[in-house]
Amino acid sequence: MKYQKLLSILREIESAVLAFSGGVDSTFLLKVMKESGVRTLAVTAYSDTMPAAELENAAALAGTINAVHRVITTDEMSNPDFTCNPRNRCFYCKDELFSRLAAIARAEEYRFVIDGSNHDDLADWRPGMQAAAIHGVRSPLLEAGLSKDEIRAFSKELGLPTWSKPASPCLSSRFPYGVRITKNRLKRVEEAESFLKKLGFGDLRVRSDGETAKIEVDAKELPGFFDKELRESVVRKLKALGFKYVSVDLEGFRSGKLNE
C-alpha cells in the first residue's frame, strides 16, 4: 500500500526540514510526519510572490497539526534571472528556497530537506524539480508513487481541511513568460484575485497580460458574469487597480494554461 510505503520512507528519513506552503501536498506530508514521529521543522517561505492570505493559512494549519513551524523571507525578486520571467523561472525561485532550507538543515542537524512534490508533477513542466535535485531535496510523496487524487483522499480520511483546497501557485505564475515581474504587478494581481474570491468565485486566476486582466474561473461559474451589476463591479475594481482592459476566458480555469 502506498500509504505504508510513505511511512517506511519517512522512518528512513528520521528528521527533515519540510518546505511547507500549506497546500494539499505539504499539509498531508506534515500531518503524516507528525504522526509517524519524524523530527520535523516545517518552514514557510514568504515573499512578494505569495499572497498574504496563504501565509496566514499555512501558519494556522501548522498550529492545528501542532507542528514546529517557522516563517522565513526569501528574496527571489532581487534576482534578475527570476524577474525577467523566463520559462524556467521556477528554477530560480526554488533554488533560493532550497538553498535557505539546506542551510537550516545543516545548522540544526536535520538529515534532509524534503518537499511535497507528488507523482503527477512528473507529467507537468516543473523547473523547480531541477533545483530540488541540485540541492539533494527528497520528495517522499513522489517516492511513494502517490498521485494528487490519492493525497486528497488520504487527507480527507485524516480530517485535513486541505483535502479539497484548490491549487495556489505563486503569483508570478499569472504572467506570460517574458513579461517582467515587479512587486506592483504582483500586488495588483493579488488584490484582483482577493476581490473575486470575496464575490464568491472559487478556483480562479487573474492572468496579467500587459494592460489586460484575463479572468479565469471554473466553467460552472462563468454565468455569474452575465449579472450586469457584478460584471460592472469587477470591471470598476480591476480598472481601479491599474488594468486598462478586463476580459473573461470563456474556456474557464485550467491549471498550467500558460505552459501550453
DOBA-101616 format. One record per residue: residue in three letters; chain; x, y, z of N, C-alpha, C, O in turn. Coordinates in steps of 0.02 Angstrom, whole numbers, plus 50000, padded with zeros to 5 digits. Layout:
REM residues N
SITE  resn  chain   n_px   n_py   n_pz  ca_px  ca_py  ca_pz   c_px   c_py   c_pz   o_px   o_py   o_pz
SITE   ALA      A      X      Y      Z      X      Y      Z      X      Y      Z      X      Y      Z
...
END
This chain:
REM residues 260
SITE  resn  chain   n_px   n_py   n_pz  ca_px  ca_py  ca_pz   c_px   c_py   c_pz   o_px   o_py   o_pz
SITE   MET      A  50043  49940  50000  50000  50000  50000  50044  50062  50000  50096  50065  50034
SITE   LYS      A  50024  50113  49961  50065  50172  49955  50073  50210  50020  50126  50239  50034
SITE   TYR      A  50020  50211  50060  50025  50246  50125  50078  50214  50169  50117  50248  50201
SITE   GLN      A  50079  50148  50171  50129  50112  50210  50199  50124  50183  50248  50129  50220
SITE   LYS      A  50204  50128  50116  50269  50142  50086  50293  50211  50107  50352  50221  50120
SITE   LEU      A  50247  50260  50110  50264  50327  50132  50290  50326  50203  50340  50358  50219
SITE   LEU      A  50256  50289  50247  50278  50284  50316  50349  50255  50321  50390  50277  50360
SITE   SER      A  50362  50204  50280  50428  50173  50279  50482  50222  50257  50536  50224  50286
SITE   ILE      A  50466  50262  50206  50514  50312  50182  50528  50364  50236  50585  50383  50246
SITE   LEU      A  50476  50386  50270  50484  50437  50321  50525  50411  50381  50565  50447  50410
SITE   ARG      A  50514  50349  50399  50553  50320  50454  50627  50316  50436  50670  50324  50479
SITE   GLU      A  50641  50304  50372  50710  50302  50350  50740  50372  50350  50800  50380  50363
SITE   ILE      A  50700  50422  50335  50723  50492  50334  50741  50516  50404  50792  50550  50413
SITE   GLU      A  50701  50498  50454  50713  50512  50525  50702  50585  50545  50666  50599  50592
SITE   SER      A  50733  50632  50509  50724  50703  50526  50731  50744  50462  50770  50728  50418
SITE   ALA      A  50691  50798  50459  50691  50837  50397  50663  50907  50407  50622  50919  50451
SITE   VAL      A  50687  50952  50364  50657  51018  50357  50609  51013  50297  50630  50995  50242
SITE   LEU      A  50546  51029  50309  50495  51024  50258  50478  51092  50229  50463  51139  50265
SITE   ALA      A  50482  51098  50162  50458  51158  50128  50382  51157  50132  50349  51118  50097
SITE   PHE      A  50354  51200  50174  50283  51196  50192  50245  51257  50166  50253  51312  50191
SITE   SER      A  50204  51246  50115  50165  51300  50086  50095  51305  50115  50062  51357  50109
SITE   GLY      A  50072  51251  50147  50003  51249  50171  49955  51224  50118  49894  51229  50127
SITE   GLY      A  49981  51198  50063  49940  51169  50011  49921  51097  50026  49937  51071  50080
SITE   VAL      A  49887  51066  49980  49863  50997  49991  49921  50949  50006  49917  50912  50055
SITE   ASP      A  49973  50951  49966  50027  50903  49971  50069  50912  50034  50079  50865  50072
SITE   SER      A  50094  50973  50045  50138  50983  50103  50101  50977  50169  50131  50958  50220
SITE   THR      A  50036  50992  50170  49997  50985  50232  49988  50911  50248  49995  50890  50306
SITE   PHE      A  49971  50871  50198  49965  50799  50208  50031  50770  50231  50033  50729  50278
SITE   LEU      A  50085  50790  50199  50151  50764  50218  50169  50783  50289  50195  50742  50326
SITE   LEU      A  50155  50845  50308  50170  50867  50376  50130  50827  50428  50156  50807  50480
SITE   LYS      A  50067  50815  50413  50024  50776  50458  50052  50705  50468  50055  50681  50524
SITE   VAL      A  50071  50672  50413  50097  50604  50418  50164  50603  50453  50178  50558  50492
SITE   MET      A  50206  50653  50441  50270  50657  50475  50260  50666  50550  50295  50634  50590
SITE   LYS      A  50213  50707  50568  50199  50719  50639  50175  50655  50673  50197  50638  50728
SITE   GLU      A  50130  50619  50640  50102  50559  50670  50150  50500  50669  50143  50453  50709
SITE   SER      A  50200  50502  50624  50248  50447  50621  50310  50459  50664  50355  50417  50667
SITE   GLY      A  50312  50516  50698  50367  50529  50744  50430  50555  50713  50482  50557  50746
SITE   VAL      A  50428  50576  50650  50487  50604  50617  50501  50673  50646  50456  50714  50653
SITE   ARG      A  50564  50686  50664  50582  50753  50688  50576  50801  50630  50611  50794  50579
SITE   THR      A  50531  50850  50637  50513  50892  50580  50513  50966  50597  50490  50986  50651
SITE   LEU      A  50540  51005  50552  50533  51078  50555  50499  51099  50490  50527  51091  50435
SITE   ALA      A  50438  51125  50496  50402  51150  50438  50420  51223  50427  50412  51264  50472
SITE   VAL      A  50444  51239  50367  50466  51307  50353  50425  51335  50294  50423  51305  50241
SITE   THR      A  50394  51391  50306  50357  51426  50254  50397  51486  50231  50417  51528  50271
SITE   ALA      A  50409  51490  50166  50447  51545  50138  50399  51598  50114  50355  51585  50073
SITE   TYR      A  50407  51659  50138  50363  51714  50119  50402  51764  50077  50459  51781  50091
SITE   SER      A  50369  51788  50024  50398  51840  49982  50341  51877  49947  50282  51862  49960
SITE   ASP      A  50358  51924  49904  50306  51961  49867  50266  51917  49820  50212  51936  49798
SITE   THR      A  50292  51858  49805  50257  51813  49758  50204  51770  49793  50169  51732  49760
SITE   MET      A  50198  51776  49859  50150  51736  49897  50094  51780  49925  50109  51829  49959
SITE   PRO      A  50032  51763  49912  49977  51802  49942  49981  51799  50018  49994  51747  50047
SITE   ALA      A  49968  51856  50050  49971  51858  50123  49923  51808  50155  49938  51780  50207
SITE   ALA      A  49866  51798  50123  49817  51751  50150  49845  51680  50152  49827  51641  50197
SITE   GLU      A  49888  51662  50105  49917  51595  50104  49966  51586  50162  49971  51531  50190
SITE   LEU      A  50003  51638  50179  50048  51635  50237  50008  51624  50301  50027  51582  50342
SITE   GLU      A  49954  51661  50309  49912  51653  50368  49883  51583  50372  49879  51553  50425
SITE   ASN      A  49862  51558  50314  49834  51491  50311  49885  51437  50330  49869  51390  50366
SITE   ALA      A  49947  51445  50306  49999  51396  50322  50014  51395  50396  50021  51342  50426
SITE   ALA      A  50018  51454  50426  50031  51458  50498  49975  51425  50538  49988  51390  50587
SITE   ALA      A  49913  51437  50518  49856  51408  50553  49856  51332  50547  49842  51297  50596
SITE   LEU      A  49871  51306  50487  49872  51233  50477  49927  51200  50518  49916  51148  50549
SITE   ALA      A  49986  51231  50519  50041  51202  50559  50021  51201  50633  50038  51153  50669
SITE   GLY      A  49986  51253  50656  49963  51254  50725  49913  51200  50739  49915  51169  50793
SITE   THR      A  49868  51188  50692  49817  51136  50701  49850  51067  50706  49828  51024  50745
SITE   ILE      A  49903  51057  50667  49938  50993  50668  49985  50989  50728  50012  50935  50745
SITE   ASN      A  49996  51045  50762  50041  51050  50819  50113  51035  50799  50150  51000  50834
SITE   ALA      A  50132  51062  50741  50199  51052  50715  50243  51112  50729  50218  51168  50737
SITE   VAL      A  50308  51101  50732  50355  51156  50739  50358  51193  50673  50371  51162  50621
SITE   HIS      A  50345  51257  50675  50337  51295  50613  50378  51359  50616  50384  51391  50668
SITE   ARG      A  50407  51377  50558  50447  51438  50555  50433  51472  50488  50423  51440  50437
SITE   VAL      A  50433  51538  50489  50425  51578  50428  50491  51612  50412  50520  51645  50455
SITE   ILE      A  50513  51605  50351  50573  51641  50328  50553  51686  50269  50502  51675  50238
SITE   THR      A  50593  51734  50255  50582  51778  50198  50633  51763  50144  50693  51765  50157
SITE   THR      A  50609  51749  50085  50655  51737  50028  50655  51799  49983  50610  51840  49985
SITE   ASP      A  50707  51804  49942  50717  51865  49904  50730  51851  49831  50776  51879  49801
SITE   GLU      A  50689  51807  49801  50698  51793  49730  50685  51855  49687  50709  51858  49630
SITE   MET      A  50648  51903  49714  50634  51964  49675  50695  52007  49663  50694  52052  49621
SITE   SER      A  50749  51994  49699  50811  52032  49687  50854  51998  49633  50906  52025  49614
SITE   ASN      A  50832  51940  49609  50870  51903  49558  50841  51918  49489  50785  51899  49474
SITE   PRO      A  50879  51953  49446  50854  51969  49379  50839  51908  49337  50797  51911  49291
SITE   ASP      A  50871  51851  49351  50856  51790  49315  50785  51767  49329  50753  51734  49288
SITE   PHE      A  50759  51784  49388  50690  51768  49406  50642  51820  49378  50592  51803  49347
SITE   THR      A  50656  51884  49391  50608  51936  49373  50600  51947  49298  50549  51974  49276
SITE   CYS      A  50649  51925  49257  50639  51931  49185  50591  51877  49159  50571  51878  49101
SITE   ASN      A  50573  51830  49204  50519  51783  49191  50531  51737  49131  50491  51735  49085
SITE   PRO      A  50587  51699  49132  50599  51650  49079  50557  51588  49090  50523  51582  49141
SITE   ARG      A  50558  51542  49044  50517  51481  49051  50538  51439  49111  50498  51401  49138
SITE   ASN      A  50602  51445  49131  50624  51408  49190  50626  51452  49253  50666  51441  49298
SITE   ARG      A  50582  51501  49254  50577  51548  49311  50575  51511  49378  50608  51531  49426
SITE   CYS      A  50536  51458  49382  50527  51422  49445  50593  51393  49472  50601  51383  49532
SITE   PHE      A  50640  51380  49427  50704  51354  49449  50737  51404  49497  50763  51384  49549
SITE   TYR      A  50737  51467  49479  50771  51518  49519  50737  51529  49586  50770  51541  49637
SITE   CYS      A  50671  51524  49587  50634  51530  49649  50650  51472  49696  50665  51482  49755
SITE   LYS      A  50647  51411  49669  50660  51352  49710  50734  51347  49730  50750  51321  49783
SITE   ASP      A  50778  51371  49687  50849  51371  49704  50861  51415  49766  50898  51396  49811
SITE   GLU      A  50829  51473  49767  50832  51517  49825  50804  51482  49887  50834  51483  49941
SITE   LEU      A  50745  51452  49879  50712  51419  49936  50754  51361  49963  50766  51358  50023
SITE   PHE      A  50775  51316  49919  50810  51256  49943  50879  51273  49970  50904  51237  50014
SITE   SER      A  50910  51326  49945  50974  51348  49974  50964  51368  50047  51004  51350  50090
SITE   ARG      A  50911  51405  50059  50896  51427  50127  50878  51369  50173  50901  51366  50230
SITE   LEU      A  50838  51323  50148  50817  51266  50189  50876  51219  50203  50881  51192  50258
SITE   ALA      A  50920  51210  50154  50979  51168  50164  51024  51197  50218  51053  51160  50258
SITE   ALA      A  51030  51263  50219  51071  51296  50270  51042  51284  50340  51079  51272  50388
SITE   ILE      A  50975  51288  50345  50942  51275  50410  50953  51202  50430  50968  51188  50488
SITE   ALA      A  50945  51157  50383  50954  51085  50398  51025  51071  50424  51033  51033  50472
SITE   ARG      A  51075  51101  50392  51144  51090  50414  51156  51119  50484  51186  51087  50527
SITE   ALA      A  51131  51180  50494  51144  51214  50558  51108  51181  50616  51133  51181  50672
SITE   GLU      A  51050  51151  50603  51009  51124  50657  51006  51048  50656  50965  51017  50690
SITE   GLU      A  51049  51018  50616  51059  50946  50615  50997  50905  50597  50980  50857  50630
SITE   TYR      A  50965  50926  50543  50913  50886  50512  50945  50848  50454  50987  50876  50419
SITE   ARG      A  50926  50786  50445  50959  50744  50394  50943  50766  50323  50987  50763  50279
SITE   PHE      A  50881  50787  50311  50860  50802  50242  50819  50865  50238  50792  50889  50288
SITE   VAL      A  50815  50891  50178  50764  50940  50159  50715  50902  50114  50736  50865  50070
SITE   ILE      A  50651  50910  50126  50601  50875  50086  50547  50924  50062  50537  50977  50091
SITE   ASP      A  50513  50904  50008  50458  50945  49983  50398  50901  49968  50401  50840  49976
SITE   GLY      A  50343  50932  49946  50281  50896  49935  50267  50877  49863  50209  50866  49845
SITE   SER      A  50318  50873  49822  50307  50852  49752  50275  50782  49751  50294  50739  49791
SITE   ASN      A  50227  50772  49706  50195  50707  49700  50205  50677  49631  50236  50708  49587
SITE   HIS      A  50179  50618  49620  50191  50582  49558  50163  50619  49497  50192  50615  49443
SITE   ASP      A  50108  50655  49505  50078  50691  49449  50124  50747  49423  50119  50766  49365
SITE   ASP      A  50168  50772  49466  50212  50827  49446  50260  50806  49391  50287  50849  49355
SITE   LEU      A  50271  50742  49384  50317  50718  49332  50289  50731  49262  50327  50732  49213
SITE   ALA      A  50223  50740  49257  50191  50749  49192  50183  50822  49173  50157  50838  49120
SITE   ASP      A  50206  50868  49217  50198  50939  49205  50267  50971  49197  50318  50940  49210
SITE   TRP      A  50267  51034  49176  50329  51072  49169  50348  51099  49237  50317  51147  49261
SITE   ARG      A  50398  51070  49269  50417  51086  49337  50492  51100  49342  50530  51057  49364
SITE   PRO      A  50515  51159  49321  50586  51176  49325  50612  51174  49397  50672  51164  49408
SITE   GLY      A  50568  51183  49445  50589  51182  49515  50617  51115  49536  50655  51111  49584
SITE   MET      A  50597  51062  49501  50622  50996  49519  50696  50989  49504  50731  50950  49535
SITE   GLN      A  50721  51028  49455  50793  51029  49441  50830  51059  49501  50883  51034  49520
SITE   ALA      A  50803  51112  49529  50833  51143  49589  50833  51094  49647  50881  51090  49685
SITE   ALA      A  50778  51056  49654  50774  51007  49707  50829  50954  49699  50860  50934  49749
SITE   ALA      A  50841  50932  49638  50893  50882  49626  50962  50909  49642  51003  50873  49671
SITE   ILE      A  50975  50971  49624  51040  51002  49637  51054  51005  49712  51111  50994  49734
SITE   HIS      A  51003  51020  49751  51012  51028  49824  50999  50964  49863  50998  50965  49925
SITE   GLY      A  50988  50909  49829  50977  50846  49863  50912  50841  49901  50908  50804  49950
SITE   VAL      A  50862  50878  49879  50797  50877  49912  50760  50813  49896  50759  50791  49838
SITE   ARG      A  50730  50783  49946  50691  50723  49935  50616  50739  49932  50593  50788  49961
SITE   SER      A  50580  50697  49896  50508  50706  49887  50473  50641  49906  50460  50600  49862
SITE   PRO      A  50457  50632  49970  50429  50567  49992  50364  50548  49959  50352  50489  49947
SITE   LEU      A  50322  50596  49943  50258  50580  49910  50270  50552  49840  50237  50505  49819
SITE   LEU      A  50318  50581  49806  50336  50557  49739  50369  50488  49745  50353  50443  49705
SITE   GLU      A  50413  50480  49793  50447  50416  49802  50398  50361  49818  50409  50303  49799
SITE   ALA      A  50343  50378  49852  50292  50328  49868  50243  50317  49811  50199  50273  49815
SITE   GLY      A  50250  50356  49757  50206  50348  49699  50136  50376  49708  50090  50356  49673
SITE   LEU      A  50128  50423  49754  50062  50450  49769  50041  50504  49719  50080  50550  49705
SITE   SER      A  49981  50497  49693  49954  50548  49648  49916  50601  49688  49904  50592  49747
SITE   LYS      A  49898  50655  49655  49861  50709  49687  49793  50683  49714  49774  50699  49770
SITE   ASP      A  49758  50645  49674  49693  50619  49695  49700  50574  49756  49658  50577  49801
SITE   GLU      A  49752  50534  49758  49763  50490  49816  49779  50531  49878  49757  50515  49933
SITE   ILE      A  49819  50584  49869  49836  50627  49926  49774  50662  49952  49765  50669  50012
SITE   ARG      A  49730  50684  49907  49668  50715  49929  49624  50665  49967  49594  50682  50018
SITE   ALA      A  49621  50603  49943  49581  50552  49976  49608  50536  50045  49569  50532  50093
SITE   PHE      A  49673  50528  50052  49703  50515  50118  49694  50575  50164  49682  50568  50224
SITE   SER      A  49700  50635  50135  49691  50696  50175  49621  50699  50205  49611  50719  50262
SITE   LYS      A  49572  50680  50164  49503  50679  50188  49494  50629  50245  49460  50644  50294
SITE   GLU      A  49524  50571  50237  49520  50520  50290  49551  50545  50355  49528  50529  50410
SITE   LEU      A  49604  50585  50349  49638  50611  50408  49605  50674  50436  49627  50701  50487
SITE   GLY      A  49552  50697  50404  49516  50755  50428  49550  50821  50414  49537  50871  50448
SITE   LEU      A  49593  50823  50364  49628  50885  50348  49584  50930  50305  49555  50907  50256
SITE   PRO      A  49578  50994  50323  49534  51039  50284  49560  51053  50214  49523  51078  50172
SITE   THR      A  49623  51036  50201  49653  51049  50136  49635  50997  50083  49655  51004  50026
SITE   TRP      A  49598  50945  50102  49586  50890  50055  49553  50915  49990  49564  50887  49936
SITE   SER      A  49512  50968  49995  49479  50994  49936  49504  51063  49916  49473  51097  49875
SITE   LYS      A  49561  51083  49944  49587  51150  49929  49612  51154  49857  49648  51110  49835
SITE   PRO      A  49594  51208  49821  49620  51216  49753  49695  51229  49755  49722  51252  49805
SITE   ALA      A  49728  51215  49700  49799  51231  49694  49809  51307  49697  49767  51344  49673
SITE   SER      A  49864  51328  49728  49877  51400  49734  49951  51415  49721  49988  51429  49767
SITE   PRO      A  49971  51411  49658  50041  51425  49641  50058  51499  49653  50013  51540  49661
SITE   CYS      A  50122  51515  49655  50142  51583  49671  50115  51632  49619  50099  51613  49563
SITE   LEU      A  50110  51694  49639  50079  51746  49597  50117  51758  49532  50087  51782  49483
SITE   SER      A  50181  51740  49530  50219  51751  49469  50193  51708  49412  50207  51722  49353
SITE   SER      A  50155  51655  49427  50128  51611  49375  50071  51645  49336  50046  51615  49288
SITE   ARG      A  50052  51705  49356  49997  51740  49321  50021  51781  49261  49982  51813  49226
SITE   PHE      A  50087  51779  49248  50116  51821  49196  50144  51778  49139  50179  51729  49152
SITE   PRO      A  50129  51795  49077  50158  51757  49021  50234  51760  49025  50263  51811  49045
SITE   TYR      A  50267  51707  49005  50340  51706  49005  50367  51764  48964  50342  51780  48910
SITE   GLY      A  50418  51797  48991  50448  51854  48957  50423  51921  48982  50454  51972  48970
SITE   VAL      A  50366  51921  49017  50340  51983  49046  50372  51993  49114  50367  51951  49158
SITE   ARG      A  50406  52049  49123  50444  52061  49184  50397  52061  49245  50342  52090  49244
SITE   ILE      A  50421  52030  49298  50384  52026  49360  50407  52082  49407  50467  52089  49420
SITE   THR      A  50360  52122  49431  50376  52176  49477  50331  52169  49539  50280  52136  49537
SITE   LYS      A  50352  52202  49592  50312  52199  49654  50243  52230  49643  50193  52204  49668
SITE   ASN      A  50239  52285  49606  50175  52317  49594  50128  52273  49554  50068  52270  49568
SITE   ARG      A  50155  52238  49504  50113  52194  49464  50088  52134  49504  50031  52113  49496
SITE   LEU      A  50131  52108  49547  50111  52053  49590  50055  52074  49638  50006  52038  49647
SITE   LYS      A  50064  52133  49667  50014  52159  49714  49947  52170  49679  49894  52155  49708
SITE   ARG      A  49948  52195  49618  49888  52207  49580  49849  52142  49567  49788  52140  49575
SITE   VAL      A  49885  52090  49548  49853  52025  49537  49825  51997  49602  49769  51971  49603
SITE   GLU      A  49863  52003  49656  49840  51977  49721  49775  52011  49741  49728  51978  49763
SITE   GLU      A  49771  52076  49735  49711  52113  49755  49652  52097  49709  49595  52093  49732
SITE   ALA      A  49666  52087  49645  49612  52070  49598  49582  52001  49615  49521  51993  49616
SITE   GLU      A  49625  51952  49629  49600  51885  49645  49564  51885  49712  49514  51851  49720
SITE   SER      A  49590  51923  49760  49558  51928  49826  49487  51956  49819  49441  51932  49851
SITE   PHE      A  49480  52007  49777  49414  52037  49765  49365  51987  49736  49308  51983  49758
SITE   LEU      A  49387  51948  49686  49344  51899  49654  49324  51843  49703  49268  51818  49701
SITE   LYS      A  49370  51824  49745  49355  51772  49795  49302  51797  49844  49259  51758  49865
SITE   LYS      A  49306  51860  49862  49256  51888  49907  49187  51891  49875  49136  51891  49910
SITE   LEU      A  49185  51893  49809  49121  51891  49773  49092  51821  49769  49036  51811  49747
SITE   GLY      A  49132  51771  49790  49107  51702  49791  49136  51656  49740  49118  51597  49738
SITE   PHE      A  49180  51681  49697  49212  51636  49648  49263  51592  49682  49298  51614  49728
SITE   GLY      A  49268  51530  49660  49312  51481  49693  49380  51478  49661  49421  51524  49669
SITE   ASP      A  49393  51423  49625  49458  51414  49593  49464  51463  49535  49426  51460  49487
SITE   LEU      A  49512  51508  49539  49517  51561  49489  49588  51585  49480  49632  51572  49522
SITE   ARG      A  49599  51621  49426  49662  51656  49413  49645  51723  49380  49597  51727  49342
SITE   VAL      A  49684  51773  49394  49683  51835  49355  49751  51839  49321  49801  51856  49352
SITE   ARG      A  49752  51822  49257  49814  51824  49218  49827  51896  49198  49782  51932  49175
SITE   SER      A  49888  51918  49207  49906  51987  49190  49946  51986  49125  50003  51963  49123
SITE   ASP      A  49915  52012  49072  49947  52014  49006  49950  52086  48983  49903  52111  48951
SITE   GLY      A  50004  52120  48999  50010  52191  48983  49960  52232  49021  49959  52231  49083
SITE   GLU      A  49917  52268  48986  49867  52309  49018  49800  52272  49027  49751  52302  49050
SITE   THR      A  49799  52208  49010  49738  52169  49012  49737  52119  49069  49786  52083  49080
SITE   ALA      A  49682  52118  49106  49670  52067  49156  49627  52013  49124  49571  52027  49102
SITE   LYS      A  49652  51951  49122  49615  51896  49094  49590  51851  49151  49629  51816  49183
SITE   ILE      A  49526  51853  49164  49497  51817  49220  49480  51746  49199  49447  51735  49149
SITE   GLU      A  49503  51697  49240  49484  51628  49230  49449  51604  49293  49476  51607  49348
SITE   VAL      A  49388  51579  49285  49352  51547  49340  49329  51479  49316  49331  51464  49256
SITE   ASP      A  49306  51437  49363  49279  51373  49344  49222  51382  49293  49182  51429  49299
SITE   ALA      A  49220  51339  49243  49170  51345  49190  49099  51350  49217  49057  51383  49188
SITE   LYS      A  49086  51316  49273  49019  51316  49303  49002  51385  49331  48943  51402  49340
SITE   GLU      A  49054  51427  49344  49042  51492  49374  49040  51549  49322  49027  51606  49340
SITE   LEU      A  49052  51532  49259  49052  51583  49206  48986  51622  49201  48986  51682  49189
SITE   PRO      A  48928  51588  49210  48865  51625  49206  48859  51683  49255  48819  51728  49246
SITE   GLY      A  48899  51682  49307  48898  51737  49356  48912  51804  49324  48889  51856  49348
SITE   PHE      A  48951  51803  49270  48969  51866  49237  48913  51892  49192  48919  51947  49163
SITE   PHE      A  48858  51854  49186  48800  51880  49150  48763  51931  49192  48722  51970  49166
SITE   ASP      A  48778  51931  49257  48746  51980  49301  48778  52048  49289  48838  52057  49302
SITE   LYS      A  48739  52096  49266  48766  52161  49246  48798  52198  49305  48852  52228  49297
SITE   GLU      A  48767  52195  49363  48793  52231  49421  48860  52201  49443  48907  52238  49458
SITE   LEU      A  48864  52134  49445  48927  52102  49464  48981  52118  49414  49037  52136  49432
SITE   ARG      A  48964  52111  49350  49013  52123  49298  49041  52194  49301  49101  52204  49294
SITE   GLU      A  48997  52242  49311  49020  52311  49315  49063  52324  49376  49110  52363  49373
SITE   SER      A  49047  52291  49432  49088  52300  49492  49158  52271  49483  49207  52298  49508
SITE   VAL      A  49162  52214  49446  49227  52183  49433  49269  52229  49388  49328  52240  49401
SITE   VAL      A  49239  52254  49335  49274  52299  49289  49298  52361  49326  49354  52383  49317
SITE   ARG      A  49253  52389  49367  49270  52450  49403  49330  52438  49450  49376  52479  49454
SITE   LYS      A  49328  52383  49486  49381  52367  49534  49448  52355  49499  49499  52383  49519
SITE   LEU      A  49447  52314  49447  49510  52297  49414  49540  52357  49377  49601  52363  49372
SITE   LYS      A  49498  52400  49351  49525  52461  49320  49554  52507  49373  49603  52542  49360
SITE   ALA      A  49523  52508  49432  49550  52549  49486  49618  52524  49508  49660  52562  49533
SITE   LEU      A  49630  52459  49498  49695  52429  49516  49748  52443  49463  49808  52431  49474
SITE   GLY      A  49727  52469  49405  49775  52488  49354  49770  52451  49288  49807  52467  49241
SITE   PHE      A  49725  52402  49284  49715  52368  49220  49674  52414  49174  49628  52449  49196
SITE   LYS      A  49691  52413  49111  49655  52454  49062  49597  52415  49031  49545  52444  49015
SITE   TYR      A  49607  52349  49024  49556  52306  48994  49543  52246  49040  49588  52222  49073
SITE   VAL      A  49480  52223  49040  49461  52166  49082  49424  52116  49038  49375  52133  49005
SITE   SER      A  49449  52054  49036  49416  52003  48996  49404  51940  49038  49435  51931  49090
SITE   VAL      A  49359  51898  49014  49344  51834  49046  49358  51778  48996  49333  51779  48940
SITE   ASP      A  49397  51729  49017  49414  51672  48973  49355  51624  48970  49337  51594  49021
SITE   LEU      A  49325  51617  48912  49265  51575  48905  49279  51501  48910  49233  51461  48917
SITE   GLU      A  49343  51481  48906  49360  51410  48917  49358  51392  48990  49353  51333  49008
SITE   GLY      A  49360  51443  49034  49361  51429  49105  49431  51415  49131  49479  51412  49092
SITE   PHE      A  49437  51408  49196  49502  51398  49227  49531  51330  49211  49495  51279  49212
SITE   ARG      A  49595  51329  49197  49632  51267  49189  49703  51279  49212  49738  51321  49184
SITE   SER      A  49724  51241  49263  49791  51250  49291  49844  51238  49238  49839  51192  49198
SITE   GLY      A  49896  51280  49239  49952  51272  49193  49939  51297  49123  49976  51279  49077
SITE   LYS      A  49887  51337  49114  49869  51359  49046  49926  51397  49012  49934  51390  48951
SITE   LEU      A  49965  51435  49050  50019  51474  49020  50076  51430  48996  50120  51453  48959
SITE   ASN      A  50077  51367  49016  50129  51321  48992  50111  51290  48925  50153  51257  48894
SITE   GLU      A  50050  51301  48903  50029  51268  48841  50060  51300  48780  50047  51279  48724
END
